[in-house]
Amino acid sequence: DVPKFTVIVGGSHGAGNYGMCGRAYDPRFLFMWPNARISVMGGPQAADVLATIKQDQRAREGSDPMTEEEVEAYRSPILAKYEEEGSPYYSTARLWDDGVIDPRDTRDVLGLCLAAARNAPAPRKGYGIFRM
């Protein structure tokens, strides 16, 4: 098995998180830079989707559509929540990654990760029985 190391340096949202070896793909180590963001989707996109759902719900109920001010008031707490919970410090505090690293230390950290991976026991292969 080739060890996988992930360093999130910017936004890591949705399918992009999977495509770039996010936690679901079980990298050996996953670090984040302080300016990185991680979430299911970007905050503005989530706020827009939820506001659209709310507008559709009101239309089904026969209520008047939300005004621009109401839409912004509805979106604000969603954006604030995504901003807070998308932080690398929020992620690290919940042990969803292996830590926040200073960008200047990335090379050293990856070197330590390579050394750790080199010294880890090799997993046993489970090929089963070969029949001739």
C-alpha positions as a LaTeX table, in Angstrom:
\begin{tabular}{lrrr}
\hline
Residue & $x$ (\AA) & $y$ (\AA) & $z$ (\AA) \\
\hline
Asp1 & 0.00 & 0.00 & 0.00 \\
Val2 & 1.29 & 3.41 & $-0.94$ \\
Pro3 & 0.88 & 5.83 & 1.98 \\
Lys4 & $-1.30$ & 8.84 & 1.23 \\
Phe5 & $-0.67$ & 12.23 & 2.85 \\
Thr6 & $-3.08$ & 15.14 & 2.52 \\
Val7 & $-2.39$ & 18.81 & 3.20 \\
Ile8 & $-5.43$ & 21.04 & 2.76 \\
Val9 & $-4.13$ & 24.46 & 1.75 \\
Gly10 & $-7.36$ & 26.19 & 0.67 \\
Gly11 & $-11.02$ & 25.27 & 0.39 \\
Ser12 & $-11.97$ & 21.61 & 0.61 \\
His13 & $-15.69$ & 21.27 & 0.01 \\
Gly14 & $-17.97$ & 18.46 & $-1.11$ \\
Ala15 & $-16.78$ & 16.20 & $-3.92$ \\
Gly16 & $-13.49$ & 18.08 & $-4.11$ \\
Asn17 & $-12.69$ & 16.78 & $-0.64$ \\
Tyr18 & $-13.11$ & 13.23 & $-1.91$ \\
Gly19 & $-11.19$ & 13.88 & $-5.11$ \\
Met20 & $-8.19$ & 15.23 & $-3.23$ \\
Cys21 & $-7.94$ & 12.34 & $-0.74$ \\
Gly22 & $-10.00$ & 13.72 & 2.13 \\
Arg23 & $-10.63$ & 11.82 & 5.35 \\
Ala24 & $-13.09$ & 9.43 & 3.68 \\
Tyr25 & $-10.24$ & 8.01 & 1.57 \\
Asp26 & $-8.21$ & 7.22 & 4.69 \\
Pro27 & $-4.96$ & 9.12 & 4.13 \\
Arg28 & $-2.19$ & 8.12 & 6.51 \\
Phe29 & $-1.98$ & 11.77 & 7.64 \\
Leu30 & $-4.21$ & 14.78 & 6.96 \\
Phe31 & $-3.07$ & 18.29 & 7.88 \\
Met32 & $-4.52$ & 21.74 & 7.28 \\
Trp33 & $-2.98$ & 25.15 & 6.83 \\
Pro34 & $-4.42$ & 27.96 & 9.02 \\
Asn35 & $-6.18$ & 29.61 & 6.06 \\
Ala36 & $-7.83$ & 26.37 & 4.87 \\
Arg37 & $-11.57$ & 25.72 & 5.01 \\
Ile38 & $-13.38$ & 22.39 & 5.07 \\
Ser39 & $-17.09$ & 21.61 & 4.88 \\
Val40 & $-19.71$ & 19.62 & 3.03 \\
Met41 & $-20.25$ & 22.60 & 0.73 \\
Gly42 & $-19.25$ & 26.24 & 0.70 \\
Gly43 & $-21.14$ & 28.53 & 3.09 \\
Pro44 & $-22.65$ & 30.82 & 0.41 \\
Gln45 & $-23.81$ & 27.82 & $-1.62$ \\
Ala46 & $-25.39$ & 26.18 & 1.44 \\
Ala47 & $-27.11$ & 29.43 & 2.42 \\
Asp48 & $-28.48$ & 29.86 & $-1.11$ \\
Val49 & $-29.78$ & 26.29 & $-1.25$ \\
Leu50 & $-31.45$ & 26.54 & 2.16 \\
Ala51 & $-32.97$ & 29.93 & 1.29 \\
Thr52 & $-34.36$ & 28.46 & $-1.94$ \\
Ile53 & $-35.87$ & 25.55 & 0.00 \\
Lys54 & $-37.43$ & 28.01 & 2.46 \\
Gln55 & $-38.86$ & 30.07 & $-0.42$ \\
Asp56 & $-40.33$ & 26.92 & $-2.00$ \\
Gln57 & $-41.81$ & 25.90 & 1.35 \\
Arg58 & $-43.49$ & 29.28 & 1.72 \\
Ala59 & $-44.84$ & 29.04 & $-1.83$ \\
Arg60 & $-46.36$ & 25.61 & $-1.09$ \\
Glu61 & $-48.00$ & 27.04 & 2.04 \\
Gly62 & $-49.41$ & 29.92 & 0.03 \\
Ser63 & $-47.37$ & 32.53 & 1.95 \\
Asp64 & $-45.79$ & 35.58 & 0.38 \\
Pro65 & $-42.22$ & 35.08 & $-0.82$ \\
Met66 & $-39.45$ & 36.37 & 1.43 \\
Thr67 & $-38.21$ & 39.87 & 0.77 \\
Glu68 & $-34.52$ & 40.49 & 0.06 \\
Glu69 & $-34.08$ & 41.61 & 3.67 \\
Glu70 & $-35.71$ & 38.42 & 4.96 \\
Val71 & $-33.55$ & 36.30 & 2.68 \\
Glu72 & $-30.40$ & 38.02 & 3.97 \\
Ala73 & $-31.60$ & 37.63 & 7.58 \\
Tyr74 & $-32.20$ & 33.93 & 6.88 \\
Arg75 & $-28.78$ & 33.47 & 5.21 \\
Ser76 & $-26.71$ & 35.33 & 7.86 \\
Pro77 & $-26.75$ & 32.69 & 10.63 \\
Ile78 & $-26.08$ & 29.94 & 8.08 \\
Leu79 & $-23.05$ & 31.79 & 6.74 \\
Ala80 & $-21.80$ & 32.44 & 10.28 \\
Lys81 & $-22.17$ & 28.76 & 11.19 \\
Tyr82 & $-20.29$ & 27.62 & 8.07 \\
Glu83 & $-17.56$ & 30.19 & 8.71 \\
Glu84 & $-17.09$ & 28.96 & 12.29 \\
Glu85 & $-17.38$ & 25.23 & 11.61 \\
Gly86 & $-15.34$ & 25.31 & 8.40 \\
Ser87 & $-12.30$ & 26.56 & 10.31 \\
Pro88 & $-9.24$ & 24.31 & 10.51 \\
Tyr89 & $-9.19$ & 24.88 & 14.27 \\
Tyr90 & $-12.76$ & 23.61 & 14.61 \\
Ser91 & $-11.80$ & 20.53 & 12.59 \\
Thr92 & $-8.63$ & 19.88 & 14.56 \\
Ala93 & $-10.37$ & 20.35 & 17.91 \\
Arg94 & $-12.66$ & 17.45 & 16.96 \\
Leu95 & $-9.74$ & 15.29 & 15.75 \\
Trp96 & $-11.08$ & 15.23 & 12.18 \\
Asp97 & $-7.52$ & 15.80 & 10.98 \\
Asp98 & $-3.99$ & 15.46 & 12.32 \\
Gly99 & $-3.41$ & 19.12 & 13.03 \\
Val100 & $-2.98$ & 22.63 & 11.73 \\
Ile101 & 0.54 & 23.26 & 10.47 \\
Asp102 & 2.40 & 26.43 & 9.64 \\
Pro103 & 2.84 & 26.56 & 5.86 \\
Arg104 & 6.58 & 27.15 & 6.39 \\
Asp105 & 6.81 & 23.80 & 8.21 \\
Thr106 & 5.04 & 21.73 & 5.54 \\
Arg107 & 8.22 & 20.17 & 4.14 \\
Asp108 & 9.45 & 19.15 & 7.61 \\
Val109 & 6.06 & 17.75 & 8.61 \\
Leu110 & 5.79 & 15.70 & 5.41 \\
Gly111 & 9.34 & 14.44 & 5.98 \\
Leu112 & 8.32 & 13.20 & 9.45 \\
Cys113 & 5.23 & 11.59 & 7.94 \\
Leu114 & 7.35 & 9.78 & 5.34 \\
Ala115 & 9.67 & 8.52 & 8.08 \\
Ala116 & 6.71 & 7.30 & 10.14 \\
Ala117 & 5.19 & 5.57 & 7.12 \\
Arg118 & 8.52 & 3.93 & 6.24 \\
Asn119 & 8.82 & 2.49 & 9.75 \\
Ala120 & 5.22 & 1.32 & 10.06 \\
Pro121 & 4.65 & $-2.41$ & 9.74 \\
Ala122 & 3.52 & $-3.46$ & 6.28 \\
Pro123 & $-0.10$ & $-4.62$ & 6.19 \\
Arg124 & $-0.66$ & $-8.28$ & 5.40 \\
Lys125 & $-2.02$ & $-9.03$ & 1.97 \\
Gly126 & $-5.17$ & $-11.08$ & 1.90 \\
Tyr127 & $-5.16$ & $-12.62$ & $-1.56$ \\
Gly128 & $-6.96$ & $-15.79$ & $-0.56$ \\
Ile129 & $-6.20$ & $-19.10$ & $-2.23$ \\
Phe130 & $-4.73$ & $-19.32$ & $-5.72$ \\
Arg131 & $-6.03$ & $-22.34$ & $-7.60$ \\
Met132 & $-4.08$ & $-23.86$ & $-10.42$ \\
\hline
\end{tabular}
